[in-house]
Amino acid sequence: MALANQYLILNPSLKRIGTLTIDGATKFSNDSIKVQLADSDTTSTSYDDDVSVGTKDNYNGTINLNAQSKKFDHQGSLDVLQGQPDSDKVVAGNNLAYYDSLSGHWYVMHIYSVEENNTSATKHVTTANFTNLCLFTLAHHYPVAKADSDTAIKPAFTSVFSDTGWTLKFNTTNAMVPYISVDGKTKASTLLQSLLQAYNVEIDCYVEIDSQGNVQSKTCEIVDQLNADKVYNEAIFGKNITSIKRTTVSTPITKLIAYGANGNTIAAANDGKAYIVDDEANQKYNPDWQSGLYYEGVITANLIEHAAGLKAWAEQMLQLFNHPRTYYEVNVAPTFNPPLGATIRFKDDQITPALDASGRVIQRTISFANPYGNTVGFGEYVTVPVATPAWLAGYQSAISSAIEKARADASSVKPVALTPDGDNFTDSSQTKRLILQAWEGSTNISAYIDSKGFIWRRYNQNGTVDTSYENTGYLVQAPYSAIGTLHGTIETGYIQSDPEVTLDTTSIKHWGDFQRSDDVVGSYSAVQYMCPLSNGQYLTSRSINSDSTKDTMYVLHDSNFKPISKMIMQYGGHGASFDVEEVDGTPYIWAATYTDNTHSVSAVSRFPYVAGITMQANDSRIERYYSMNRYMRLSMDFKHGYVLVGNNSGAMYIMTLDDLKNGNYNIKYAFNIFNYGYETNQTYQSQTLDFPYVYWDSGNVDLHDNRMLYGVNVVHGGQEFALNLMLDMDFKTADDVMEPETVKAIYDSTGNSALLLTFNCWVNDNPIERVYSIPIKTRPAANTLNTSTTDDNTAD
């Protein structure tokens, strides 16, 4: 069996089913594989990005600061032209195996997603994205909880790898016994990265393959330093180095703000200050040090709870950040390709200043199709460990930063008063809505302020406060006599650590599963939305004939999700969201439907569910209200009397149900989802209205985007949360694909609210629909403060 320049295609059982070569029957191109043992000061992509650092407040044994940067990652991609003998086997769920002559090992890479594109020659190309099978397996495994304890390296790794099918091989003299916690709710892939840091070790995950190309064993080898015995004396520019890039982080961090579990700070152990400083480094590198200025940075340790331990960890980390750091990325000749972990001395007399250094290879990129593209990376490796993955860091970091600034400086909070109804009165009995927002810089922090912190005062003509008038809240009704004399103030003492509503992700309930097709439904696509009925039954929607008539199928299910009957609505559209109004035992569906076969106008429609029929678009039982010359998505809030209409540009409009029924389409509130961290590459799924909150989810079945769940208060416009459905919560399933579909606000008999979620899942190439709920937690009201003296930040 040839070894070089090829990939073996393996099925999910790791049996060989095909081969990719550079010049054979099924060719590949543009392959690139990146493997690393630590993070550098450059961007790194990982299959499992939710990496915690630290396991307790301190460690027993010697601490290597760079251990905090230890991170095993092994990713890649390649292109395959379609129409070749084995190209149809390059699909998500299968695997690719390649042989690395430097390590002498085979590696299996799991294909977790594929993309299909056309080239300029109109050929179809499949791009396969893959990750090391060990990482993929661990990302779908939750180790059994174990009691927190001081743990040696072998039992620690064994507990994480138990029941994964991977055999551990220990080649280490490590004698450290850090305090390890396994809670039963954390992915093994996350725990692995924490163990690599805690024990300051490295790993190599490889397989044994027989002469037929079938996998015989899977091994994860744990070592103190990978390839520590391999030393390359010199790599010289112009000889075996074709190009070199030197990256220097020139601005060190001299003031470090540290956060621990649940947003804890070091203040309790640091004289009330949430930061530490390095004055010596600041004087050395900061020209403005005499003005009291520092170079600031923020780090987060997810699992360190206590202030003293968090401070000790921050002091260690500051030693990494308090000086300029250099990282080298080198393009090497095909004949010079050092293995991961090897030590290299490298020279470049042409660069300024001249380069003569040595370092370990911490990252390596290889390509069989283009070996001239091989690179190695080495240098001082430091990455600030953060709790929030990069795809969410922008908006969430802005909120956290804004709240900290607001707490530190009350004058930085600016109240903004809105008058959505205008201030022109037709008679003295009218009232107008006044909305008060709280902004810190360009960030709306209203969701983090208790309602008592939005303070309204009436001023007399002489400028004195009218003590007979008191009102609080971000939404008030102002009488005719108050307009022009009311001032809004934000009392920053009411800033809270949590938003108004959050999700109790520790209490996720699995309601059940059902097949997407059966004798009643027939064979159709995934369920788009689900609504529970008062009798314990459910209605679901599906898009059918979407390329021609754009019809919608509604299916009635019993309490165990078994289909009972179905109904088809002509030109019903995608079915992405709908609601049910029950009248005398008959479910009436509220949905956005097209008015005719041109599919150019959609309307808010109400019609009864009638089992077994195809309801034509001109059926007299269809009541139509608000319409739009574009695609529309609809949510009803019968509990509070509001209606939400959304469109495919991200706009959301809210009106009252009474206005809608009376033909008065007065938009009361509006917002756009793109103002809350949602991006154009995301796939919108559905939404629900639980006034004043709107929740929506996103994520494509092909996994090209993150599966997200958002919450926004439509009145003051503040964001409640933005959560990753796969990383921020645990649905206790190992499904390779979980496509979000339904998000529906529901209430139980005691008035407690939750979000009903459905997912289109795939198990061994078989589709299945899964149903869950997540309780919604409302923030408790804050204690009343003495606000006789308030911040001087008011809005008229």
HELIX and SHEET records of a PDB file:
HELIX    1   1 LEU A   65  SER A   69  5                                   5    
HELIX    2   2 SER A   87  LYS A   89  5                                   3    
HELIX    3   3 LEU A  133  ALA A  139  1                                   7    
HELIX    4   4 ILE A  153  PHE A  161  1                                   9    
HELIX    5   5 ALA A  188  TYR A  199  1                                  12    
HELIX    6   6 ALA A  261  GLY A  263  5                                   3    
HELIX    7   7 ALA A  267  ALA A  269  5                                   3    
HELIX    8   8 ASP A  279  TYR A  285  1                                   7    
HELIX    9   9 TRP A  289  SER A  291  5                                   3    
HELIX   10  10 ALA A  307  PHE A  321  1                                  15    
HELIX   11  11 PRO A  371  GLY A  373  5                                   3    
HELIX   12  12 ALA A  390  ALA A  408  1                                  19    
HELIX   13  13 ALA A  410  SER A  412  5                                   3    
HELIX   14  14 SER A  446  TYR A  448  5                                   3    
HELIX   15  15 SER A  451  GLY A  453  5                                   3    
HELIX   16  16 TYR A  480  ALA A  482  5                                   3    
HELIX   17  17 THR A  492  TYR A  494  5                                   3    
HELIX   18  18 THR A  505  SER A  507  5                                   3    
HELIX   19  19 LEU A  657  LYS A  661  1                                   5    
HELIX   20  20 ILE A  673  ASN A  675  5                                   3    
SHEET    1   A10 ARG A  16  THR A  21  0                                        
SHEET    2   A10 GLN A   6  LEU A  10 -1                                        
SHEET    3   A10 ASN A  95  ASP A 100 -1                                        
SHEET    4   A10 HIS A 105  ASN A 118 -1                                        
SHEET    5   A10 HIS A 124  ASN A 132 -1                                        
SHEET    6   A10 LYS A  70  LEU A  81 -1                                        
SHEET    7   A10 PHE A  28  ALA A  38 -1                                        
SHEET    8   A10 LEU A 355  ILE A 366 -1                                        
SHEET    9   A10 THR A 343  ASP A 348 -1                                        
SHEET   10   A10 VAL A 231  ILE A 236  1                                        
SHEET    1   B11 ARG A  16  THR A  21  0                                        
SHEET    2   B11 GLN A   6  LEU A  10 -1                                        
SHEET    3   B11 ASN A  95  ASP A 100 -1                                        
SHEET    4   B11 HIS A 105  ASN A 118 -1                                        
SHEET    5   B11 HIS A 124  ASN A 132 -1                                        
SHEET    6   B11 LYS A  70  LEU A  81 -1                                        
SHEET    7   B11 PHE A  28  ALA A  38 -1                                        
SHEET    8   B11 LEU A 355  ILE A 366 -1                                        
SHEET    9   B11 THR A 375  GLY A 379 -1                                        
SHEET   10   B11 ARG A 325  VAL A 332 -1                                        
SHEET   11   B11 ILE A 241  VAL A 249 -1                                        
SHEET    1   C 2 LYS A 146  ASP A 150  0                                        
SHEET    2   C 2 TYR A 179  VAL A 182 -1                                        
SHEET    1   D 3 THR A 167  ASN A 171  0                                        
SHEET    2   D 3 VAL A 215  VAL A 223  1                                        
SHEET    3   D 3 GLU A 202  ILE A 209 -1                                        
SHEET    1   E 3 TYR A 275  VAL A 277  0                                        
SHEET    2   E 3 LYS A 255  TYR A 259 -1                                        
SHEET    3   E 3 GLU A 296  THR A 300  1                                        
SHEET    1   F 3 VAL A 413  LEU A 418  0                                        
SHEET    2   F 3 THR A 431  GLU A 440 -1                                        
SHEET    3   F 3 THR A 443  ASN A 444 -1                                        
SHEET    1   G 3 VAL A 413  LEU A 418  0                                        
SHEET    2   G 3 THR A 431  GLU A 440 -1                                        
SHEET    3   G 3 LEU A 475  PRO A 479 -1                                        
SHEET    1   H 4 ASN A 471  THR A 472  0                                        
SHEET    2   H 4 PHE A 454  ARG A 458 -1                                        
SHEET    3   H 4 LEU A 486  ILE A 490 -1                                        
SHEET    4   H 4 THR A 794  ALA A 795 -1                                        
SHEET    1   I 3 VAL A 501  LEU A 503  0                                        
SHEET    2   I 3 ASN A 766  THR A 778 -1                                        
SHEET    3   I 3 LYS A 509  PHE A 514 -1                                        
SHEET    1   J 4 VAL A 501  LEU A 503  0                                        
SHEET    2   J 4 ASN A 766  THR A 778 -1                                        
SHEET    3   J 4 SER A 753  VAL A 763 -1                                        
SHEET    4   J 4 VAL A 737  TYR A 747 -1                                        
SHEET    1   K 5 TYR A 529  PRO A 532  0                                        
SHEET    2   K 5 TYR A 538  ILE A 544 -1                                        
SHEET    3   K 5 ASP A 551  HIS A 557 -1                                        
SHEET    4   K 5 PRO A 563  MET A 569 -1                                        
SHEET    5   K 5 THR A 614  MET A 615  1                                        
SHEET    1   L 4 ASP A 579  VAL A 583  0                                        
SHEET    2   L 4 THR A 586  TYR A 594 -1                                        
SHEET    3   L 4 SER A 602  PRO A 608 -1                                        
SHEET    4   L 4 GLU A 623  MET A 628 -1                                        
SHEET    1   M 4 MET A 632  ASP A 637  0                                        
SHEET    2   M 4 TYR A 642  ASN A 647 -1                                        
SHEET    3   M 4 ALA A 651  THR A 656 -1                                        
SHEET    4   M 4 TYR A 669  ASN A 672 -1                                        
SHEET    1   N 4 TYR A 684  ASP A 690  0                                        
SHEET    2   N 4 TYR A 693  SER A 698 -1                                        
SHEET    3   N 4 MET A 708  ASN A 713 -1                                        
SHEET    4   N 4 GLN A 719  ASN A 724 -1                                        
END                                                                             
